[in-house]
Every structure is written in structure tokens, then in C-alpha cells.
Amino acid sequence: MNLLLAPLTFLGRHGTLAIALSLLVGAALPFLSATMRPFLDEAILTLLTLAFLRIGFRAVGREFRAPLPVIIATIIAMLIMPGLAFWIAQAIGFDQSHPDLYLALFIALAVPPITAVPIFASLLRLPGAIALAFLILCMAATPFIATLHARLFFSAEALPFDGITIGLRLAGFMAGAMILAAIIKRLVGQERLERNRTTFDGVNVLVMLVFAIAVMDGFGPALLASPALVAGLFVATFALAIGQMALMRAALFFLPADQAMSIAFATGLRNMGLMVAALGLAIPETTWLWFAVGQFPIYFMPWFIELARRQRQSSQLTP
């Protein structure tokens, strides 16, 4: 049994680097994309279940006893940031000159954080409970606020968005993850879960690999055919992620630094796959390419932040 768990423990011990490398592995295995794509819903459910197992219901409940900071952060992330971005894009005519990228902006901003973000936060030694509470509120708000953005800033022809369908999907993920986490805790026990936390982090890496294989289909040919476009999208997606993190960190100046950073980190890593699934396959090629390239900030930012943290600690120790 230990031989079976050892690889998972190894992956969990090198969590942020392993997650980054999993995207490169996924991009190198495009022939498996069609095989993995049907399992995306199961992967989302697994990541959310792992988040509840790692952090726990009580820790999340404590965040909701004083919910104002998380509510404020949700309003900023789900309503203000996307609304301003869409308004500015329309004001400069971006929606007319680049309609495919304007749609990509909706996919990138009108969605909650990825379900793995509480685990990422914990790997970075940031408070995972407040990140999970923030994720829950953002998921609850998505059907309503995303529908509002779609109606205000897009035509029905350009964006056939169904808020009810996506709301039911999100509710199913949340309820299913909570039930599964409760059952697993009951069967395994909290002490054993704590003892094998690193192993569960390794499971998270494997699930992220499933995501990478499923969504990176077509990235290699696009890189060879249009390297300048891919490079531009690479810069744009990283700039968008970092910009959101910086704005949220500044807005939450009233919170302790680690809590503000945890929410800011979550804000920059959005669950674009959720919106792509909701819109179906009828999205333009450039929009899909944004979605694929946009996985790089999601997979690499935890590792970059970990490297920066280590560098800062090293400089502080150096006389």
C-alpha cells in the first residue's frame, strides 16, 4: 500500500512545481484529450471535495460567522471588476474590433475561482478557509451576476448564456462535494486525513493533470501556426491574472495581509472551463485559444508565488 501511495506523496510534497509541470505534460499528450474531456465534471467535483477534506467544514463556517469581508470581496470580484472591464472594452470599441477576444474576456472574468484554489492557497501557506468561503460565495453569485453581465454587455446572439443551467451545475458540484467529503471523513476519520494530507495533495496534482490534458488540445498546432498570437495571449492572460490579484489585494487593505493575499490569489485564477462548458462547443477558435493559453497563469502562478516567497525569506536571512 505504501508503494502505491509513495508517488502521490512525492507529488504532494512538490505540489506547486508538480502542478506547473502537469500542464506541460498535458500539452504534450493531445492524443489523450478526447479521452479525458468527458471526465471534466468529475474532476471539478473531486477538486472541490479535496478542498473540503483539506480545510474542513468548521473552518469554513468560522469565516461565515463574520462574512462581511468575503461578501465585499465577492462583490468586487464578480460584479465590479468584470463590469468595469466590459465597460472599458466597449468604450474603446474593443467589442467591435476584436469580438472573439471580447467574448474571451467574459469567459475569463464572469466566473468564480477554480475549485482547486483553496488547496493552492494551503500549499502556499495562505489561509485556505477564507479562500474556500470566497469560492462558495462566488459560485453562488455566478448564475445571477454572470447573467446580468451577459444581458448588459452582450447581445443574445453573441452570447447565448443560460444562467439557470450553470446555476444548477454549480449547485450540483457544491452539494456533491460536501456530501462526498462528509462521507469520506466519516469512513476514514479526521486523524488519518491529517496524517495523509500530503498524499491528498498528490491526488490534486493528478486531477489537475486530467484538466490539462483535456483543455490543451490544439495548443501545439496553434503555437506553430500563430506564434505571435499565442505570445500575445500569453502576456495578456498573465497580465489579467496578476492585475486582478493586485487590485483585490489593494481593495482588501483592511484585512490581515495573509487573508487578503489568499482572496487576491483566488481572484486571479478563474474557472474559465465552467463558462466554456456552459456555452458549449460553439465558441470561436481565438476564444478557445485564449482559454487554453489562460491555463498557464492558473498552473504556474502558485509555483511563481512559492519561488518569490522563498526568495524573500532567503534575503531576510542573509545578513
N, C-alpha and C positions, 0 to 999 in steps of 0.2 A: 504493500500500500504506500509506503514511504517513497518507493521508487516511482510510483505513479504521480505522487504529489510534488516530488522534488522539482520537476520542470516548472510547475505552476508557482512554487515558492520562489524559484530563481527569477521568474518573470516579475513577480510581485515585488521582489526586493529591488529590482531595477525598473520600477514602474514607469516613471516619466520617459526614460530613454526607450524602454521596450514599446511604449505606446507610439512614440515617434517613428521607430523603426518599422512598426507594424503597418504604417501607411505605405512605406516604400515597398514592403513585401507585397501588400495588396495591389499596388500599382504594377508590380512585376508579374502578377498572376491574373491577367484579364480573362483568360480562358475559363476561370472559375466563377466569373461574375454572374452568369446566368444561373449557376447552381446556388450561389449564396443569396441572391436577391430575394427569393421567396421567404427567407428567414429573417428579414429586417425587423418585422414586428416582434418576433420572438427575442431578437437581440435587444431591442428597446426595452421590452419587459424585463429581460434579465438584468440589464444595467440599472434600472430603477429598483429592482428587487435587491441587488447588491448594495445600492445606496442605503436603503432602509436597514439592511443587515449590518452594514458597517457603522452607521450612525445611530440608529435606534429611534423608536417612536418617542420615548421620553425626552430625548434631547431636542427633537423637532418640536414637541409640544411646549417645551420651555420657551422656544422662540416665539410661539404664538400667544404666550401669556402677555407679552409686551410687543404687539405686532406692528406698531406704527413705523419703525424703520424699514421693515420688509415691505409694508404697504407702499411707503414713499418710493422705495427702490423699484417696485413693480410698476408704479405709475410712470416713473422716469423711463424705465427700460422698454415698456410695452406701448406707452401712449406718446410720451413727449419725444423721445429720440427718433422713432420711426416717422412720426408726424412731421417733425422739423426737416428730416431728410427728404421726405416726399415733397414737402412744400418748396424747399430749396431747389430740388431737381426740376420741378415744374416751372419755377420762376426763371431758371436759366435755360429752359427749353430742352432739358436732358431727356424728358419723356418722349419728345418728338424726334430728337436726333438719334437717340440710342434706345429704342423701345425694349429691345431684348435685355439690355443691362438695367433698365428701369424696372422691369419685371424681376430681375435677379436681386435688385435692392429690396423688393418686397419679400422675396424668399429668405433674404439674409437678415431682415430686421423685424418682421411681423410675427416672429416665432419665439417660443421660450428657449431657455438654455438647453443644451444637450443633457440627456438623463444621466450621463456619467460625471457631470460637473461636481457633484458633492464628493465623489470618490477622488477626482482630480484634486479638489481643494484639500482633502485629507492627506493625500500623498505629498502635497506641498506644505504640510503642517499649518494649514489655514483652517478656521472653524468650519467643519463640514455641515453642522446642524443648520446654521443660518443660510448656507448655500442651498440646502435641501428645502428649507422653508420658502426661500425665494423662488426656487424652481416650482414648488407646488402652487404658489400664488400665480406665477406667470402662466403655468399650464391652465389654471382655472380661468384666467383672464383672456387667454388666446382666442377662443371662439368669438367672444364679443368684440374685443378691440381689433383683432385682425379683420373681422367683418366690417367694422367701422372704417378702418383704413382703406379697405378694398372699395367700399362704396364712395368714399370721399375723393380718392386719388386715382382710381382706375375705372375704366368702362367695363360693363358686364361682358362685352365681347373679348376684351384684352385679358380679363381676369375672372374666369368663371369659378368663383370661390364659394364654397358651401360651408358656412360656419357650424351648422348643426352636425354635419358628418365629422368634421375634425374635432368638435367638442365631444362627441360620443367616443371617438378613438382615444382621446386623451383621458376621458373618464375611465375607459376600459383599462388603459395602461396603469393608471393610478390605483384603481381598486384591485386589479390583478396583482400588482406588485406588493401592495400592503397585505393582501391575503397570503400570498406565497411567502413573504418574509415572516409573517406570524406563524405559519405552519412550520417553516424551517427552524425558526427559533425554538418552537415547542419540541420538535423532534431532536434537534442537535444540542440545544442548550446554550445559554449565553457564554458560559465559561469556555466551551470548546470553540465557539465562534471567535472569541477574543484571542484564543491561542493560535488559531489558524487564519488570522486576519491577512497575513501576507499571501497565503495561498489563495484567498478570495480575490486579492488584488491581481494575482496572476490570471484568474478566470476573467477578470475585467479586461485584461490585455487581449486575451483570446477573442472575446466578444467584439472588441474594437477592431481586431483583425478581420472578422466577418464583415463588419461595416466597410472597412477599407476595400476589401475585395469586391464587394457589391457595388460601391459607388464610383470606383476609379476606372470602370470600364470605358474605354475610348480616350483616356487621358494621354496614353503614349502616342497614338496616331495624331492626336490634336497637337501635341508638343512638337512632333516632327513637321507637321503641315503648317502650323502657325506659331512659331516660337515667340514672335514679338507679342502676339495677342496673349499667349499664356503667361509671358513675363509680366505684361501689364496687369493682368488679372491677379497674378501672384502678389504684386505690390499693392494693388487695390484691396484685396481681401485681408492682407495683414494690416494695412493702414486702417481699415474699418474696424477690425477686431481690437487693435491697440487703442484707437480713438475712443471706442465705446468704453473700454476699461478705464482710460484716463478721465473721461467725462464723469463716469459713475463714481470713481474714486474721489474726484473733486466735489461732487454733489453730496457725498456722504461724509463730509468733513466732521460732522457731529458724532460719528460713531468711532469706537476704538479702531485703531489702524488695521488690525488683523481682520476684524469683521467687515470693515469697509472694503478691504482688498479682496476678501472672499466673494462678496457680492459683485464687485467690479470685475473680477476674473470670470465669474459666471456670465455676466452680461456680454462679454466679448465672444463667448463660444455658443453660438446659436444653433438650434436644431433645424437646419435647413432641410434635412431629409424628410421631416414631418410635413413641410409645406409642399415639397416635390411630390410626396406620396398623395397628398390631398388634391393636388392639381392634376394628377395622372401623368400619362406619358406625353401629352400634347404641349410640351414646353419647347421653345426654340433651342437650337443647338448651342448658341452662345450662352444662353441662360443655364443650360446643363453644364457647360464648361466652367462657368462661374461656380456652380455647385461643387463640381469635382475639385477645382483648384482651392475652393474655400475650405476644404478639409485640412489643408496644410496648417493654417493657424490653429485649428482645433487639436490636431495631433501633436504639433510641435511647440505650441506656447507653454504647456506645462513643463516641458524639458528646458526651454529657454529661461523660464522664470526660476526653475531649480538651479540652473547654472549661475544666474545672476545672484541668487541668494547665497550660494556657496562662495562666489567671488567676493561678495560684500562681507561675509563672515571671515574669509581669509584675510582681507585687507584690514579688518578690525583687529585681528590677532597679530598682524605684522607690526612690530614696533617702529 
